[in-house]
Amino acid sequence: MVNKYYAVRKGKIPGIYESWGEAETQVKGYSGAEYKSFKTLEEADIFMFQDSVHASVADIKIDKLKLQIEQEIENLDDDTVFAFVDGSYSPNTKDKKPKYSYGAILLTKGAENRLYKSFVDSEGLESRNVSGEIAGAKAAITWAIGQQKQNIKIFYDYEGIEKWAVGEWAAKKAVAKDYVAFIKSSEKHIHIEFQRTPGHSGIKYNEEADALAKAALDDRSYRTGNDGSVYVIGISVRRWIEVLSELKYVLACETNNESNLEFDIIEIKENHKRIKVSINDDGVTINNYHDINSFIQGKSNTVLFDRIINVVIDEIDNEDKVIEVLNVYHALTLTSLQVETQFTKLMPNYPTQNQNLKHKKMLLTAVYNTMLTGYMPDYTHLLHPIFRAMEYYLHRILHDKERKETTRTNSYGKSSNNFSFFDYNEETRSYVYNSNSSLNDKELGYLNKLYNKYNQMRHPYSHTPATEIDISLITSISEARNLIIDSLQLFDEYYIIFH
């Protein structure tokens, strides 16, 4: 007759054993073993069953939560942001410093954005990854307000993110107090909701935010690999597909022809995808790992590689990081202060407040390009940020001030520029605005000068390899620099005349 039953719920081989010797073999040396003795088999069965019931109930809850989140994402409206945030901490990062960080995946209707950053301040380090998750929530809310959204739902792991915000927990540390004050201030501009999503539960965007936060602990978010590749973090495979598709369309619009940019995605193994991008004989390879880290390989200072670097810059949410990317690409060590000083010198009337970040990044890139030295067989690609900036100012004048429709949409829903409001004057050999205008003489003169500059430079210098036989090349760094500086000074006039 058996005196006791030994139930091993967690061990080498879980089960119910009739002697301690058998049970001991299963739990000895097993980390986290769970076992208990019972007088009856029924009691041992209940002990074993309870764990499986609890586990299955938890699985059901997670599955329901996943389904709920998927459905809510499908039904996102134009005014709402879903933000998945997570924090991370390491006492010893690659540069031997303790850091905390955040990763945030921001979902809007039809789009996905990623934010990440690491910190070294002593106050934040005291609370480790909690400080990171708080910083992630604040960054997501700030981003949503900047995008003029009405609602944001924060999906979080650490329960203090919600409980401090709604007053269930008293904020004692400075980090928590600052967070509560931030939430109260932000609620004047946006409606904030919270949803707890347990960490490491397989919820896709939760896992991605966690991976992004860990990757952000390495401050060198953009760097050159040992093989000459450019390393970036934060761009998912899905986002690469979106931006490369958009680039293909833009190139087609520029050449008024079918774009010959092609790209293929190859699954090398789990968590490793390779994107092969080509245009004629020019090729770039992007190896993406864990949907977070990308290594971009190809011949630098070519049109294709340059355009892909511009794609990376478009994804950046911080001006200093623009300089970091450009330094990596051009193998230089210019500081943000040096570039900003040159920026102020070339565009002294540029307003410091309330400016479009995407446009500022274009101008920073153009200014950076005036500081380049060294030989390239073709410097034409350095003008690309100038063309985009010219289009920005044409939109601001023609659309914002003259109420013209400056974009046209094709049958596939893709948009392109529409600046067809100028006639060519044979006598002056220049283009003249052909519509009734609300602009004064100075403003009208500037508009005509800007469009003529755009037309003179855009056609000969904006091209992709082997698309035209009459393309112009810039083979001198001084010629490229002078064209960029002349254009930047023209942009500076905009702020004198229109503001």
N, C-alpha and C positions, 0 to 999 in steps of 0.2 A: 504494500500500500504506500502511495506517495504522500509524504508529510507536507511538502511544500512544492509550489510551482514557481519557477523563475521566469518572468517575462522580460525579454530583452527587446525594448522598443527601438533603440538605436545602438547598433554594434556591428561587428564584422558580419554576422548572419543573424538578423532579427528573428525572433521566434520565442516559443514557450518551451522551457527545458525543465526536466524533472529532477536535476541535481545541480547543486551550486558549482561543482567542478565543470560541468558542460557550459553553464552560463558564464562562468568566469573566463573561460577560453575566448568567448565572444566579446567581452567588454575590456579585458586587460589590454592596456596599451592603445585603446581606441579613444581618441579625443572626442569629448561630448557625448559619451555613452549614456543611455538612459535605461535603467532596469529596476525591477522591484520584485519582491517575493510575495506570494499570496497563498492562503490556505486552500483555496478552491480554484479549479480550472476556470469556472465562470468569471471570477474576479480578475484572473489573469487575462482572459479574453477581452473583458471590458477595458482594461488598461491599454491593451494593444489596439483596440478598435477606436478608442477616443482620439488617439493621435491621427489616425487616418481620416476620421470624421472631420477633425479640426482642419487638417490639411486640405481636404476636399472642399470644405466650406470656404476656406480662404481662396482656393483656386477659382471657385465659382464667383466669388466677389470680385476678384481681379479680372476674370473674363467679362463680367458684366460691366466693370469700369472701362475696360478696353473698348468694348462695343459702344458704350455711351460716348466716350471721347471721339471715336471714329465718326459716329453719327453727328456729333456736334461740329466737328471739323468740316464735314460735308455741307453742313447748313450755315457755315460762317457767312455773315453779311458784310457789307462794305465798311461798316463803322466799328467792327470788332476785331480785337487782337487776342489770340490765345498765346500765352507765354509759358513755356516749360523751362523752369530755372533749377539750377543745382550749384552747389558750392564744393570746393575742394581745398585741401591744405597739404603742404609738405614741409617738414622741418629742414629738408636738405635738397633743394632743387639743383638743376644742372650747373647753375652758377654759384652754388654753395650758399644760397640764402634761403631762410625760411620764407614761405609765401602762402597766401591764400588767394583764391580765384573764384570766378563764376563762369558758367556757360549758360546761354539762354537761346532757346529755339523759339522764334517768333513766327506765328502763322497768321496770315491774313487771307482774305478770299483770293485764291489762285496764286499765292506767293508765299515764300519762306525766307526768313532772314535769320542770321546768327550773330550773336554778340558774345564777346568773351574778353576777359581782362584779368590780370594778376596784380597783387598789391603786396607791399612790404611794410606798411605802417604798423608800429608796435601795438597801437590800440586795437586794430582789427585782428592782428595775429593772436591776441589773447583768446578770441572766440573762434579761431581756426575756420573750419569750413562753414560754420554758421554765419560768420561775417561775409563769406563768399556768396552764400545763398541770398542774404539780405541785399548785397550789392547787385546781384543778378536781378532781383525783383525790382529794385530801384531803377536799374538801367532799362529794363523792359518797359516800365511805366513811363519813364522819360521819353523813350523812343516812341511809344504809342501817342503820347501827347504831342510830340513833334510832328507826327504824321496826321494830326488832327482827327484821331479816332475818338469815338464816344465811349467805348467800353473796352475793358481788358479783363481777361480771366487768367489768373496766375495759378499754374499747376506746380505744386511744390512738394518737397519731401519732408523738410523739417517743420514741425507743427507750429513753431514760434512765428513763422512767416505770416500765418493767419491770426494766431491768438494774440500776438502783440498788436497787430493792426486793428483788430476789432475790440480790443480792451479786455479780453479774457485773462491775459497775463499782464502783470505789472512790469513795465520796462525799468530795469534797475541799472544796467550797464549803459555807458554812453552810446555804444553801437545800436542798442535797442531803442534808446530814447530818440536818437537821430532818425531812426527808421520810422517810429511812430509819428514824429513831427512831419517827416516827408510824406507819409500816407495822408495825413490830415490836409496838408497843403495841396497834394495832388488830386484829392477828391473834389476839389473846387473845379477841376478841369476835365475829369474823366471818371466814369463809374467803374469801380474795382470790385471784382469777385475773386474768390479763392476756391481751389479744389485740391485736396491732398491726394497725391499719387505716391504710394509706397516705393521707396528706392529698390532697385534691383528686382523689380517684379515683372520685367519683360515689356513694359509699356514703351513703345518705340521712341517717342520724343524725349521721354524721361532718360532713357539710356543714352541718347545722343547728347543731351544737355550735360550729363555726367561725364561723358567722354570729352566733350568740349572743354569743360572746366578743368579736367586733368591735363589736357593738352595746353591749356592757357598758362599753366604753371611754368612752362618753358617760355620765358619772355621773348625769345627769338622766334616770334611767330612767322617771320619771313627771313629766310637765310639761304645761303648757297650750300648745296650738298657737296660731298667729296667728288662727285662726278660732274660738277658744274650745274646741276639741276637747281631750280628755284623751289624752295620748300614753303608751303603756305598751310595754314590751318583754317578750318571753318567753312570750306566750300564742299557741299555734299555732291554726290553723283547727280542727283536730280537737278541741283542748281547748275552744275556744269552743262547738263543737257539743255536747260533753259537758255543760258547765256550764249552757248555756242550756236543754238538755233537762231537766236536773235542776231548774233554776229553774222551768220550766213545771210540773213535777210538784209542787214545793213549794207554788207558788201555788194549784194545784188542791186540795191538802190543806188549805191555810189557809182556803179559801172553801167547802170541802166541795162543790165543784162542778167542772165542766170548766173548766180554765184557758183563757183566751182569749189567752194569750201565743203569738205566732207569730213564726217567723224564717225567712228565706230567704237562701240563699247564691248570690251572683252572681259569676261569673268575669269580671272586667273585662278583664284581659289576663294574660299570664304573670307569676306572682309577685305578683299583686294580686287579692284577693278581697274582695267587699263583703258584709257580713252586715247585713240589714235586720231589725230587731227591733221588734215592735209589740205593744201591748196596748190595745185600744179606740182612743182617739184619741192615745195617747201613743206616740212613736216614738224609736228610737235607731239610729244607723248606725255600724257598725264597719268601717273600712277596714283590711284586714290586708295587709302587704307582706312578701314573702319568708318567710311563715310565722313571722315573728318580731315585727315592729313592728305595733302596732295604734293607730289613731286613733279615739277614741270621740266621736261627735258627737250632740248632742241637747239638749233643754231641761233645764238643771240643776235640782236640788232638786225633781224629780218622783219618784214612786214607782219608775218603771221605771229611770230613770237611777241612782237611789240603789241599787237592787238590783244593777245591773250593776257599780257601783263596789264594792259588797260582794263581788261575785264576784272582782274584781281583788284585793281585800284578802285573800281566801281563798287566792289563789295566791302570796302573798308569803311569803318564808321568813325575814324579818327585821323586828323590831319597829320600827326606825327608819324603814323604808320605808313602814310603815303611816301614820306621821305625814306623810311626804312625799306620799303619794297623797291623803290628806285635805286637806292644804294646797293641792294643785293643784285638787282638786274644789271647795273652798270659797273659793279665792283668798285664803288667809291665810298667815301666816308664823310659826306657832307652832313652837317648838323641841321636840325630844324631851325635853329637860330640863323644860320647862314642863309638858308633858303628864304626864310621870312624877311630877313634884311633885304635881300635882293628883290623880293616881292614888293616890299614897301617902296623901294627905290624906283621900280618900274611902274607901279600902280599906286601912287601916293594918295589918290582920291577914293580908293576902294573902301567902302564902309565896313567897319569891323562888326557891326551888329546885324542880326536877322538876315544872314545870307544863306543861300542854298548850298548845302555841304557838297553835293555832287558837283556843282559848278566850281566851287572853291578848289576841289581836288583837281579838276581839269586845269585851272589856272596855276596851281602849285606845280603840276607836272610840266606845264609849259615853261614856267620860271626855272624849274630845275634843269630843263633841257638847254637853257641859255648858259648854264654853268658847266656843261660837259666839255671835256677836252679829249684828245686822242683821235685816232684814225678809224673811219668806217668807210667802206666802199660806197655807201649811199646813206645820206643823212635825211632823206625825204620823210621818213616815218616820224621824225621828231616834230613835224608840223601837225600831226593828227590832233593833239589836244587843242590847237588853235582853231582848226576847222569846227570842232565841236563847240568851242566857246563862241565862235561867230554865229553859229546856229542858235545858241542860247540867246544872244542879244537880239537877233532878228525876231525870234519868237516874242521876246519881251516888248519890242516896239510894235511889231505888226499885229500880234494877237492881243497883248494886254492893253496897248494904248489905242491901236487902230481898229480893234475888234475884227480882225481878219481871221479866216479859218486857215491856220498855218500848218495843219496836218491833214493828210488824206488817208483813208482806210480802204484797203483792198478787200476782195471777196473772202479772204482768209482771216480777216480781222487784224491784219498787220498794218501799222501806221508808218507813214513816211512824211518827210517835210514837204510843204507846199509854199514856196516863196514866189509864185508866179504873178507878182504884182508890179513888175517893172518892164518898161519898153526900152529897146535899144535906140539911142539917138545917133544917127549917122554923122551929124556935124561934130558933136563932142566926143564921139566914139566911146560912149559910156551909157550905162543903164540909168533910167529915171523912173521914180515911183509914179505909177499911172492912175492912182485913185484920188478921189476927194479926200483931203486930209485935215485932221484936227491938229496937226503938228505945226509949230511955229517954224520960221525960216531956218533957224539954227538946227532944230531937231530934224527937219526934213533934209537939210544938207548933210547931217550926220548919217541919216538912214541911207541916203544914196551912196555916200562914201563907203559905208560898211558893206552894203550889198556888192558894190563894184570890187572892193577888196576880196570879198568872199568868192565872187565869180572868177576873178583873175587868178586866185591861188588854188581854188578847189579843183577845177577841172584838170590842170596839168599835173598837180602834185598829189592828188588823192587817187590812189590806184592800188591794185593788187598785182602780184607778179604776172607778167605775160598777158595782161588783159588788153593792152592797147599798144600799137606800134609807135604812137606819137607821144608817149608819156615823157615827162621831164624828170630828170634826176638832179638832186642837189648833191654835189660831190665835194663841197667845201663846208667845213664846220662854221666858218665865219659867215657864209651866205645863209645857212640855216639859222644861225643865231640872230642875224640882222632881221630876217623875215619875222622871226618870233617876237623880237623886241618891238619892231614897228607895229605889229598886231596888238601887243599888250598895251602899248601907248595909245593906240586907237580905242581899246576897251576902256582905258582910264578916262578918256574924253567922255564916254557914256555917262559916267557918274558926275561929271561937271555939268553936262548939258541937260540931262534928264532929272537930276536931283539937286 
